[in-house]
Amino acid sequence: MNTPLINETLFKQHSPVTYNTDITEFVPYISIAQELHIEHVLGEPLMNELQAQITGNILTPHNSDLILKIAPALSFYAVYQALPFHWAAIVNKGVTVRESENSKSVDISDIAQLRRWIKDDADVLKNQLIDFLSRNSSDYPLWRPIDSACDTSANSGSAKKGFDSGFYFGKRT
């Protein structure tokens, strides 16, 4: 089951996309962003419960609150995932940059910078979601995050983790 956790209304309320934008091209990226960035935070049991309750239109009050905490991060991640495909289109003859008579298209470095800003904001919003789940873990007994970044031993999703470069230089003698 791959039921999106948020609807178009929540996406519009929480995304950096202007309210009068036609969001139909963003909708497929909600599911992609959910799979890539949110499912590992929630874990499979809680994810399954949320999707079943959404499908059955029977969200509990606690899970309704959780959806409202998920919406900002998921909306930003959906825009992050969709942005390259709004800048360029894949067509039969290759990849083309989308342009309009009324506007000037940005270049790839502008898109890269904009994506970085959106991703940074999305990561902050995800950490706020993790903090919410940590503070309210008794309300979400099915919460079993898959991601080690969600480790609640520090009781905070925003707790700093040590950096490991992956290089081992051996013992100095």
C-alpha distance (Angstrom), angle and dihedral (degrees) to the residues before:
residue distance angle dihedral
M1 . . .
N2 3.81 . .
T3 3.79 102.5 .
P4 3.82 112.6 164.0
L5 3.80 111.1 -117.3
I6 3.80 93.2 -143.1
N7 3.77 133.2 44.2
E8 3.79 129.7 -139.5
T9 3.80 92.3 -91.7
L10 3.81 93.2 56.4
F11 3.81 89.6 44.0
K12 3.81 91.4 54.3
Q13 3.81 92.1 46.0
H14 3.80 94.7 52.0
S15 3.80 108.2 27.8
P16 3.79 126.7 90.3
V17 3.82 88.5 -121.4
T18 3.81 113.3 111.2
Y19 3.77 114.6 -103.6
N20 3.82 95.3 -117.5
T21 3.83 93.4 53.7
D22 3.80 117.5 114.6
I23 3.79 99.7 -116.0
T24 3.80 98.4 -171.9
E25 3.81 89.7 105.8
F26 3.82 90.5 52.9
V27 3.81 96.2 51.6
P28 3.85 96.7 81.8
Y29 3.80 89.5 53.4
I30 3.81 91.9 59.5
S31 3.81 90.0 71.5
I32 3.80 92.1 43.2
A33 3.81 92.2 50.0
Q34 3.80 90.2 45.8
E35 3.79 91.5 54.0
L36 3.81 95.6 43.7
H37 3.80 101.5 39.0
I38 3.83 113.2 15.3
E39 3.82 109.6 35.0
H40 3.81 93.3 66.0
V41 3.81 89.8 52.6
L42 3.80 93.8 52.1
G43 3.79 99.1 36.6
E44 3.78 125.5 -138.4
P45 3.84 100.2 -78.3
L46 3.82 95.0 52.8
M47 3.81 91.7 39.6
N48 3.81 90.8 53.6
E49 3.80 91.9 47.8
L50 3.82 92.5 50.6
Q51 3.80 93.1 47.5
A52 3.82 92.6 47.8
Q53 3.80 91.5 49.4
I54 3.81 92.0 47.3
T55 3.81 91.6 48.3
G56 3.81 91.1 48.3
N57 3.82 92.3 42.0
I58 3.83 89.6 -126.7
L59 3.82 104.9 118.9
T60 3.78 113.2 168.1
P61 3.82 116.9 -130.9
H62 3.83 91.2 -107.2
N63 3.79 92.1 50.0
S64 3.81 90.8 46.4
D65 3.80 87.6 56.0
L66 3.79 89.4 48.5
I67 3.82 92.3 51.8
L68 3.80 88.5 53.8
K69 3.83 88.4 53.4
I70 3.81 91.9 47.1
A71 3.82 94.8 48.4
P72 3.84 99.3 75.3
A73 3.81 95.5 48.5
L74 3.80 94.0 41.6
S75 3.82 91.7 47.8
F76 3.80 92.9 51.5
Y77 3.81 92.0 45.8
A78 3.83 90.1 50.0
V79 3.81 90.5 54.8
Y80 3.81 89.9 45.4
Q81 3.82 90.4 54.1
A82 3.83 94.3 43.4
L83 3.80 100.5 43.8
P84 3.83 99.1 85.6
F85 3.80 89.9 51.4
H86 3.79 91.9 51.1
W87 3.78 90.3 52.5
A88 3.80 95.6 46.8
A89 3.77 134.0 21.6
I90 3.78 128.7 -145.7
V91 3.80 108.3 -134.4
N92 3.81 135.6 167.3
K93 3.80 93.3 -88.5
G94 3.80 97.0 44.7
V95 3.78 138.9 -80.8
T96 3.79 119.4 -31.1
V97 3.79 132.8 -172.0
R98 3.78 111.9 -120.1
E99 3.78 113.1 -123.5
S100 3.77 135.2 174.1
E101 3.79 133.0 -154.6
N102 3.80 89.3 -124.0
S103 3.79 99.9 47.9
K104 3.78 143.6 37.7
S105 3.79 119.4 -118.8
V106 3.81 118.3 -125.0
D107 3.78 120.5 -126.7
I108 3.80 127.6 -113.0
S109 3.81 94.3 -94.9
D110 3.82 90.0 55.1
I111 3.81 89.8 50.5
A112 3.80 90.4 48.3
Q113 3.82 91.5 52.0
L114 3.79 92.8 46.1
R115 3.82 90.6 49.8
R116 3.83 89.9 50.2
W117 3.82 91.2 53.6
I118 3.80 92.0 46.8
K119 3.83 91.9 47.3
D120 3.81 91.6 48.6
D121 3.82 90.3 52.7
A122 3.81 91.4 44.7
D123 3.82 90.5 52.0
V124 3.82 90.9 52.0
L125 3.80 90.1 49.2
K126 3.82 90.2 48.7
N127 3.81 90.2 52.4
Q128 3.81 88.8 51.1
L129 3.81 87.9 53.0
I130 3.80 90.5 51.0
D131 3.81 90.6 48.1
F132 3.82 89.5 50.7
L133 3.81 91.4 51.1
S134 3.81 91.2 46.4
R135 3.80 93.0 50.7
N136 3.81 91.9 45.6
S137 3.80 100.2 35.3
S138 3.80 92.1 130.6
D139 3.84 88.2 63.3
Y140 3.83 91.0 52.2
P141 3.82 107.4 46.1
L142 3.83 90.3 162.6
W143 3.80 91.7 59.9
R144 3.79 106.8 119.9
P145 3.77 109.4 154.2
I146 3.78 116.4 -150.2
D147 3.80 95.0 -157.4
S148 3.80 118.7 84.6
A149 3.82 87.1 -143.2
C150 3.80 85.6 70.3
D151 3.80 93.1 57.1
T152 3.78 105.3 141.7
S153 3.78 95.6 -158.2
A154 3.80 88.0 103.7
N155 3.84 86.4 42.3
S156 3.77 91.3 -129.8
G157 3.78 134.5 87.7
S158 3.77 90.0 -150.6
A159 3.79 94.0 55.6
K160 3.79 110.3 128.8
K161 3.77 117.4 -111.2
G162 3.79 124.2 -150.1
F163 3.80 117.4 -103.1
D164 3.79 118.7 -116.5
S165 3.79 113.9 -171.2
G166 3.79 91.5 -165.8
F167 3.80 92.4 -122.0
Y168 3.78 121.5 120.0
F169 3.78 117.1 -163.5
G170 3.79 97.9 -179.4
K171 3.78 127.4 -127.1
R172 3.74 119.1 -43.3
T173 3.75 113.7 -125.6
